[in-house]
Amino acid sequence: MASYHLRLAHLYGDLLNTYGDVGNITALKYYAQQMDTEIDVQVISIENDFEPDQFDLAFFGGGQDYEQMIVSQDIQTKKAAIKKFINDEKPMLAICGGYQLLGHYYIGADGKKIQGIGALDHYTLSQDNHRFIGDIEIKNELTGEIYHGFENHNGRTFIGESEHPLGKVISGNGNNGEDQTEGAIYKQTYCTYFHGPILTRNGQLAKRILLQALRKKYPTTDFSKQEALEIKPTF
């Protein structure tokens, strides 16, 4: 039996899973098992209450504009709870549409403005008949880690002054194809356009997220054994 237990909220997991990014949860469970930790997952969907104090980490995936329009309306009822979760510095991973909805707004491919919750200080515009598609490599300047992945997005996101990019683009397009940033970090919330999913190719990021969740839940525990877990490259 695992020594440690974490509860993960999968925000709108029944709607926003178009690109297979739910594999990030599988990766978290895989690495958690090596860290003597069990993860219980609960989907929080339309009309469900989100109780931030009941969860230790969260995952927010993406989808197409139709599903995101539905979610954008419901998520306003969860705005305060999600902001509390983020400001309590519990780790969250948000991919593509989840990334966009945590910001102020994004413009869909049809030109319609889709409201976010403003939990993070970014906004997203659209491109005319164009998408950023292909392999991407970035460097996290806060940690020195290199992340490899695949991007596929119409949106062009511009992050705010309170956010750090997940990484600087080495190759690829990133947030907007202009400022060489990719993704965003605010407190312990990590946002990205990496599909694939990101944690299967970048296990060191999964380890970082899990350690943050464990330290938050078990503040007096020595996690040096978990810190020493070797993450082998998978790219």
Secondary structure by P-SEA (a helix, b strand, c coil): cccbbbbbbbccccccccccccaaaaaaaaaaaaacbbbbbbbbccccccccccccccccccccaaaaaaaaaaaccaaaaaaaaaaaccbbbbcaaaaaaaccbbbccccbbbbccccccbbbbbbcccccccbbbbbcccccbbbbbcccccbbbbbcccccccccccccccccccccccbbbcccbbbcccccccccccaaaaaaaaaaaaaaacccccccccccccccccc
